[in-house]
Amino acid sequence: MDLDLNLTVGPGGCVDCRHCGAQVGTSTAAPLDKAVRTQRPPSEAGPGMHADPARFTDRPIVLRQVFCPNCLVLLHTEIVPADEPCYRQWSLR
């Protein structure tokens, strides 16, 4: 079963990368638990992110990205306050 352009449910219910076949999640309840996660300054998102976040909020802002642990294809990106949990806490039950 394909979940999106990058993920598929493989044999035994594991979530796999469609690009390289690596296991990204151990189950559909935890589809990204083996993914590589980074947290960086939002300015590293590209040239469109040049404004200082301090002009808009008093909370530190971060760029969070999630990648396949093998081929490093980008699976998820968010720019959020650093003290907030990832908004993509989802499962495929």
Backbone as ProteinMPNN parsed JSONL, in Angstrom:
{"seq_chain_A": "MDLDLNLTVGPGGCVDCRHCGAQVGTSTAAPLDKAVRTQRPPSEAGPGMHADPARFTDRPIVLRQVFCPNCLVLLHTEIVPADEPCYRQWSLR", "coords_chain_A": {"N_chain_A": [[0.849, -1.18, 0.0], [0.673, 2.142, -0.91], [1.649, 5.045, 0.786], [2.309, 7.724, 0.401], [4.104, 9.8, -1.945], [6.628, 9.033, -1.177], [6.634, 6.982, 0.729], [5.781, 3.605, 1.613], [3.821, 0.798, 2.681], [5.384, -2.039, 3.683], [6.211, -5.598, 3.571], [4.951, -7.352, 6.361], [4.003, -5.102, 7.598], [5.747, -2.975, 8.001], [6.959, 0.37, 7.454], [8.27, 1.598, 4.54], [10.824, 3.218, 2.558], [10.054, 4.421, -0.612], [11.939, 4.967, -2.504], [14.443, 3.736, -1.988], [13.922, 1.454, -0.52], [14.532, 1.146, 2.15], [13.798, 0.61, 5.619], [11.689, 2.805, 7.236], [9.877, 3.129, 9.231], [8.739, 1.126, 11.968], [6.175, 0.201, 12.109], [2.758, 0.874, 11.084], [1.711, 2.384, 13.069], [3.819, 3.787, 14.032], [5.151, 5.386, 11.881], [7.474, 6.842, 11.183], [9.575, 6.241, 12.874], [12.213, 5.353, 12.574], [13.432, 7.212, 11.062], [15.753, 9.801, 10.046], [16.323, 12.749, 11.814], [16.538, 16.295, 11.754], [17.327, 19.497, 13.177], [17.435, 22.848, 12.637], [18.499, 26.328, 12.134], [15.898, 28.468, 10.861], [16.643, 30.0, 8.659], [18.165, 28.373, 7.075], [16.468, 27.107, 5.395], [16.314, 28.146, 2.894], [16.605, 30.797, 0.385], [14.255, 32.271, 0.592], [13.659, 32.532, 3.233], [14.621, 34.761, 4.828], [13.966, 36.692, 6.691], [14.211, 37.838, 10.05], [13.114, 35.802, 12.599], [12.594, 36.827, 15.134], [11.403, 39.26, 14.77], [8.755, 38.72, 14.549], [7.876, 36.979, 16.511], [8.31, 36.089, 19.979], [9.398, 33.72, 20.588], [11.886, 31.192, 20.064], [12.496, 30.042, 16.748], [12.566, 27.161, 14.637], [13.838, 25.105, 11.955], [12.691, 22.034, 11.067], [13.464, 18.857, 9.822], [12.812, 15.689, 8.279], [14.247, 12.667, 7.243], [14.827, 9.846, 5.028], [16.538, 7.092, 6.435], [18.46, 5.84, 4.89], [18.734, 6.643, 2.026], [18.367, 9.317, 2.323], [16.242, 10.85, 1.308], [14.014, 13.576, 1.458], [11.407, 13.598, 3.754], [9.676, 15.073, 5.315], [9.023, 18.43, 6.328], [9.099, 21.227, 8.5], [8.567, 24.487, 9.827], [8.729, 25.845, 12.863], [7.881, 26.975, 16.255], [10.499, 26.37, 18.543], [9.933, 25.126, 20.969], [7.68, 23.624, 20.582], [6.116, 20.457, 20.003], [6.611, 18.131, 17.282], [4.294, 18.666, 14.722], [3.327, 16.718, 13.133], [2.41, 14.203, 14.243], [1.376, 11.355, 13.525], [-0.455, 8.401, 12.706], [-1.115, 5.265, 11.061], [-3.383, 3.574, 11.493]], "CA_chain_A": [[0.0, 0.0, 0.0], [1.424, 3.392, -0.963], [1.169, 6.062, 1.718], [2.464, 8.974, -0.333], [5.11, 9.632, -2.994], [7.897, 8.574, -0.624], [6.505, 5.885, 1.69], [4.886, 2.497, 1.318], [3.782, -0.227, 3.714], [6.011, -3.233, 3.151], [5.869, -6.88, 4.191], [4.931, -7.341, 7.817], [3.468, -3.85, 8.13], [6.767, -1.932, 8.154], [6.873, 1.494, 6.526], [9.516, 1.617, 3.784], [11.082, 4.279, 1.581], [9.773, 3.967, -1.984], [13.089, 5.239, -3.359], [15.551, 2.811, -1.778], [13.451, 0.262, 0.159], [14.933, 1.114, 3.562], [12.716, 0.707, 6.602], [11.596, 4.129, 7.847], [9.083, 2.944, 10.441], [8.551, -0.279, 12.333], [4.768, -0.153, 11.944], [1.949, 2.013, 10.667], [1.459, 3.207, 14.256], [5.027, 4.601, 14.214], [5.652, 5.34, 10.508], [8.747, 7.539, 10.969], [10.403, 6.089, 14.069], [13.616, 5.093, 12.22], [13.876, 8.291, 10.177], [16.767, 10.741, 10.528], [15.695, 14.053, 12.081], [17.448, 17.419, 11.992], [16.729, 20.756, 13.623], [18.39, 23.894, 12.267], [17.902, 27.659, 12.031], [14.989, 28.553, 9.715], [17.306, 30.634, 7.509], [18.752, 27.32, 6.247], [15.427, 26.568, 4.515], [16.505, 28.689, 1.553], [16.668, 32.254, 0.283], [12.975, 32.891, 0.941], [13.539, 32.607, 4.693], [15.663, 35.697, 5.245], [13.496, 37.562, 7.774], [14.538, 37.421, 11.409], [11.882, 35.4, 13.293], [12.389, 37.651, 16.335], [10.534, 40.384, 14.412], [7.368, 38.261, 14.516], [7.547, 36.184, 17.698], [9.336, 36.119, 21.024], [9.848, 32.339, 20.782], [12.844, 30.742, 19.045], [11.9, 29.301, 15.639], [13.505, 26.203, 14.064], [13.518, 24.309, 10.782], [12.813, 20.601, 11.35], [13.323, 18.027, 8.639], [12.861, 14.247, 8.508], [14.81, 12.041, 6.055], [15.026, 8.402, 4.988], [17.832, 6.809, 7.053], [19.401, 5.268, 3.935], [19.004, 7.489, 0.852], [18.212, 10.702, 2.773], [15.177, 11.599, 0.652], [13.28, 14.394, 2.421], [10.061, 13.085, 3.99], [8.821, 16.018, 6.044], [9.654, 19.693, 6.717], [8.242, 22.193, 9.189], [9.207, 25.617, 10.5], [7.852, 25.95, 14.033], [8.545, 27.346, 17.495], [11.373, 25.289, 19.015], [9.397, 24.431, 22.136], [6.503, 22.848, 20.222], [6.423, 19.136, 19.44], [6.335, 17.967, 15.856], [2.843, 18.643, 14.502], [2.987, 15.537, 12.336], [2.358, 12.982, 15.035], [0.293, 10.638, 12.899], [-0.324, 6.954, 12.565], [-1.922, 4.719, 9.976], [-4.066, 2.413, 12.077]], "C_chain_A": [[0.892, 1.24, 0.0], [0.803, 4.407, -0.018], [1.225, 7.446, 1.104], [3.532, 8.744, -1.396], [6.407, 9.016, -2.488], [7.811, 7.323, 0.235], [5.497, 4.841, 1.228], [4.898, 1.53, 2.5], [4.301, -1.516, 3.094], [5.533, -4.496, 3.842], [5.919, -6.784, 5.72], [4.443, -6.046, 8.425], [4.487, -2.76, 8.378], [6.533, -0.831, 7.128], [8.239, 1.661, 5.873], [9.589, 2.823, 2.861], [10.823, 3.716, 0.191], [10.969, 4.148, -2.903], [14.185, 4.187, -3.225], [15.146, 1.525, -1.056], [13.818, 0.163, 1.629], [13.724, 1.245, 4.475], [12.786, 2.072, 7.295], [10.817, 4.06, 9.163], [8.838, 1.473, 10.703], [7.113, -0.745, 12.176], [4.01, 1.078, 11.46], [1.562, 2.892, 11.849], [2.641, 4.134, 14.546], [5.743, 4.691, 12.86], [6.997, 6.018, 10.262], [9.734, 7.313, 12.113], [11.866, 5.76, 13.782], [14.195, 6.179, 11.314], [14.945, 9.147, 10.865], [16.101, 12.103, 10.672], [16.773, 15.115, 12.303], [16.643, 18.62, 12.472], [17.783, 21.832, 13.424], [17.72, 25.258, 12.281], [17.011, 27.748, 10.788], [15.619, 29.194, 8.485], [17.927, 29.592, 6.584], [17.713, 26.651, 5.34], [15.553, 27.093, 3.092], [16.421, 30.205, 1.541], [15.367, 32.957, 0.632], [12.775, 33.081, 2.437], [14.614, 33.533, 5.264], [15.245, 36.595, 6.4], [13.882, 36.979, 9.13], [13.246, 37.051, 12.139], [11.576, 36.24, 14.53], [11.529, 38.875, 16.038], [9.058, 40.017, 14.53], [6.924, 37.501, 15.756], [8.664, 36.292, 18.728], [9.847, 34.717, 21.34], [10.885, 31.98, 19.714], [12.139, 29.859, 18.008], [12.966, 28.387, 15.037], [12.934, 25.58, 12.788], [13.739, 22.852, 11.165], [12.593, 19.835, 10.054], [13.51, 16.562, 9.011], [13.262, 13.594, 7.188], [14.787, 10.516, 6.165], [16.405, 8.11, 5.588], [18.872, 6.255, 6.079], [19.744, 6.229, 2.799], [18.846, 8.98, 1.139], [17.2, 11.514, 1.964], [14.399, 12.347, 1.75], [11.837, 13.908, 2.528], [9.124, 14.117, 4.603], [9.641, 17.258, 6.409], [8.638, 20.544, 7.453], [9.109, 23.292, 9.788], [8.257, 26.007, 11.619], [8.606, 26.538, 15.214], [9.296, 26.14, 18.062], [10.778, 24.503, 20.17], [8.127, 23.632, 21.833], [6.908, 21.482, 19.687], [6.12, 19.129, 17.946], [4.836, 17.885, 15.644], [2.41, 17.414, 13.729], [3.111, 14.266, 13.163], [1.174, 12.182, 14.522], [0.572, 9.157, 12.89], [-1.31, 6.485, 11.504], [-2.649, 3.475, 10.436], [-5.291, 2.041, 11.297]], "O_chain_A": [[1.782, 1.357, 0.843], [-0.412, 4.61, -0.017], [0.303, 8.246, 1.264], [3.836, 7.595, -1.717], [7.207, 8.526, -3.285], [8.826, 6.662, 0.451], [4.512, 5.145, 0.556], [5.883, 1.458, 3.236], [3.746, -2.023, 2.119], [4.568, -4.47, 4.606], [6.842, -6.194, 6.282], [4.463, -5.895, 9.646], [4.136, -1.71, 8.916], [5.974, -1.078, 6.06], [9.245, 1.845, 6.558], [8.572, 3.374, 2.44], [11.325, 2.643, -0.145], [11.015, 3.547, -3.976], [14.789, 3.786, -4.22], [15.946, 0.592, -0.982], [13.451, -0.808, 2.291], [12.746, 1.912, 4.137], [13.813, 2.441, 7.865], [11.068, 4.834, 10.087], [8.741, 0.671, 9.774], [6.851, -1.946, 12.117], [4.551, 2.183, 11.43], [1.129, 4.028, 11.655], [2.484, 5.148, 15.225], [6.829, 4.132, 12.704], [7.608, 5.787, 9.219], [10.645, 8.12, 12.301], [12.694, 5.88, 14.685], [15.332, 6.064, 10.855], [15.027, 9.204, 12.092], [15.401, 12.558, 9.769], [17.786, 14.863, 12.956], [15.446, 18.738, 12.208], [18.883, 21.748, 13.969], [16.501, 25.344, 12.425], [17.34, 27.158, 9.76], [15.163, 28.948, 7.368], [18.193, 29.891, 5.42], [18.045, 25.727, 4.598], [14.953, 26.532, 2.175], [16.192, 30.826, 2.579], [15.386, 34.148, 0.943], [11.816, 33.728, 2.856], [15.422, 33.114, 6.093], [16.104, 37.209, 7.032], [13.874, 35.763, 9.319], [12.365, 37.898, 12.286], [10.417, 36.351, 14.93], [10.978, 39.473, 16.962], [8.203, 40.899, 14.601], [5.727, 37.391, 16.024], [9.817, 36.555, 18.386], [10.646, 34.544, 22.26], [10.768, 32.424, 18.572], [11.292, 29.035, 18.354], [14.13, 28.775, 14.931], [11.721, 25.536, 12.58], [14.845, 22.471, 11.547], [11.669, 20.12, 9.292], [14.261, 16.229, 9.928], [12.702, 13.911, 6.139], [14.733, 9.967, 7.266], [17.36, 8.82, 5.276], [20.056, 6.206, 6.414], [20.907, 6.592, 2.623], [19.159, 9.812, 0.288], [17.287, 12.742, 1.933], [14.161, 11.808, 2.831], [11.129, 13.817, 1.525], [7.909, 14.037, 4.426], [10.816, 17.146, 6.759], [7.463, 20.585, 7.087], [10.242, 23.05, 10.202], [7.131, 26.441, 11.374], [9.835, 26.599, 15.193], [8.779, 25.023, 18.058], [11.089, 23.323, 20.333], [7.555, 23.025, 22.739], [7.921, 21.357, 18.998], [5.451, 20.024, 17.429], [4.165, 17.107, 16.321], [1.219, 17.108, 13.684], [3.853, 13.355, 12.796], [0.067, 12.323, 15.043], [1.713, 8.723, 13.049], [-2.216, 7.217, 11.107], [-2.53, 2.422, 9.809], [-5.982, 1.086, 11.652]]}, "name": "protein", "num_of_chains": 1, "seq": "MDLDLNLTVGPGGCVDCRHCGAQVGTSTAAPLDKAVRTQRPPSEAGPGMHADPARFTDRPIVLRQVFCPNCLVLLHTEIVPADEPCYRQWSLR"}
